[in-house]
Amino acid sequence: MKILVVDDMTSMRHVMISMLRRLGFTDIDEATDGKRALELLDKKTYELVVSDLNMPHVDGLALLHEIRAKPSLKDIKILMVTCENGRDRVQQVLLQKVDGFVIKPFSLATLEKQLRKMKLLDVIE
């Protein structure tokens, strides 16, 4: 399974990539923001995008909207990651048909549980 991890913080990208690798995923690319993610999504095929919500240039919500609007990308699974737990913002994301949602900081067990809910861990087991 090809995964794209999108976060403007290098340390957070590396933590997420490390966790995904511990869960058995190995084909992982990274992007520093939604703008770069859209460039990669135009060039490569991904089954999962793990994106931060708050980023410069193109944030996670705009990225989610762009992915859902493109017929060639609309079926990609999206896991949104954020430190924001404001009800209005979370509801905005959920209305855009995000597949999973995790609040930072989170543990490996939380990530694993969310990926199982999204039926993505069965792919590698």
C-alpha positions as CSV (number, residue, x, y, z in Angstrom):
1,M,0.0,0.0,0.0
2,K,1.4,3.4,-1.0
3,I,1.0,6.1,1.7
4,L,1.5,9.9,1.6
5,V,2.2,11.6,4.9
6,V,1.5,15.4,4.8
7,D,2.6,17.7,7.7
8,D,4.5,21.0,7.8
9,M,6.5,19.8,10.9
10,T,9.4,17.6,10.0
11,S,9.4,15.9,13.4
12,M,5.7,15.1,13.2
13,R,6.1,13.6,9.7
14,H,8.9,11.4,11.0
15,V,6.9,10.3,14.0
16,M,4.0,9.3,11.8
17,I,6.2,7.5,9.2
18,S,8.0,5.6,12.1
19,M,4.6,4.5,13.5
20,L,3.4,3.4,10.1
21,R,6.6,1.4,9.5
22,R,6.1,-0.2,12.9
23,L,2.7,-1.3,11.7
24,G,4.2,-2.9,8.7
25,F,3.8,-0.2,6.0
26,T,6.9,0.4,3.9
27,D,5.9,2.4,0.8
28,I,5.6,5.9,2.3
29,D,6.2,9.3,0.7
30,E,6.1,12.6,2.5
31,A,5.0,16.2,1.7
32,T,5.6,19.4,3.6
33,D,2.2,20.9,2.9
34,G,-1.0,20.4,1.0
35,K,0.4,22.1,-2.1
36,R,3.3,19.7,-2.4
37,A,0.9,16.8,-1.6
38,L,-1.3,17.8,-4.6
39,E,1.8,17.8,-6.8
40,L,2.7,14.3,-5.7
41,L,-0.9,13.1,-6.0
42,D,-0.9,14.2,-9.7
43,K,2.3,12.1,-10.3
44,K,1.8,9.0,-8.2
45,T,-1.0,6.7,-7.0
46,Y,-1.7,6.5,-3.3
47,E,-4.1,4.4,-1.3
48,L,-3.9,6.5,1.9
49,V,-3.1,10.1,2.7
50,V,-2.3,10.9,6.3
51,S,-2.6,14.7,6.6
52,D,-2.2,17.3,9.3
53,L,-5.2,19.7,9.4
54,N,-3.3,23.0,10.1
55,M,-0.6,23.7,7.5
56,P,0.5,26.8,5.4
57,H,-0.3,27.3,1.7
58,V,-2.9,24.5,1.4
59,D,-4.2,23.2,4.7
60,G,-5.6,19.7,5.4
61,L,-9.2,20.8,4.9
62,A,-8.4,22.3,1.4
63,L,-6.4,19.2,0.6
64,L,-9.3,17.0,1.6
65,H,-11.7,19.1,-0.6
66,E,-9.3,18.9,-3.6
67,I,-8.9,15.2,-3.3
68,R,-12.7,14.5,-3.0
69,A,-13.4,16.8,-5.9
70,K,-11.1,15.0,-8.4
71,P,-12.6,11.8,-9.9
72,S,-9.2,10.2,-10.2
73,L,-8.4,10.8,-6.4
74,K,-11.9,10.7,-4.8
75,D,-11.5,7.1,-3.5
76,I,-8.2,7.6,-1.7
77,K,-8.6,6.9,2.1
78,I,-7.8,10.0,4.1
79,L,-6.7,10.1,7.8
80,M,-6.7,13.6,9.2
81,V,-4.4,14.3,12.1
82,T,-4.7,17.5,14.3
83,C,-4.0,19.0,17.7
84,E,-7.2,21.0,17.2
85,N,-10.3,19.6,18.9
86,G,-12.7,22.5,18.4
87,R,-16.1,21.1,17.5
88,D,-16.8,23.4,14.5
89,R,-13.5,22.7,12.8
90,V,-13.7,18.9,13.4
91,Q,-17.3,18.9,12.1
92,Q,-16.1,20.8,8.9
93,V,-13.6,18.0,8.3
94,L,-16.1,15.2,9.0
95,L,-18.5,16.8,6.5
96,Q,-15.9,16.6,3.8
97,K,-16.0,12.8,4.0
98,V,-12.7,12.1,5.8
99,D,-12.2,8.4,6.5
100,G,-10.4,8.7,9.9
101,F,-9.6,11.4,12.4
102,V,-6.9,11.4,15.1
103,I,-6.1,14.1,17.7
104,K,-2.4,14.8,18.5
105,P,-0.6,13.6,20.5
106,F,-1.6,10.0,19.8
107,S,0.0,6.6,20.5
108,L,0.8,3.8,18.2
109,A,-2.2,1.9,19.6
110,T,-4.5,4.8,18.6
111,L,-3.1,4.9,15.1
112,E,-3.5,1.2,14.8
113,K,-7.1,1.3,16.0
114,Q,-8.0,4.0,13.5
115,L,-6.3,2.1,10.6
116,R,-8.2,-1.0,11.6
117,K,-11.5,1.0,11.6
118,M,-10.6,2.2,8.1
119,K,-10.0,-1.4,7.1
120,L,-6.4,-0.7,6.1
121,L,-4.4,-2.9,8.4
122,D,-6.0,-6.1,7.0
123,V,-4.2,-5.3,3.8
124,I,-0.8,-6.0,5.2
125,E,-1.6,-8.8,7.6
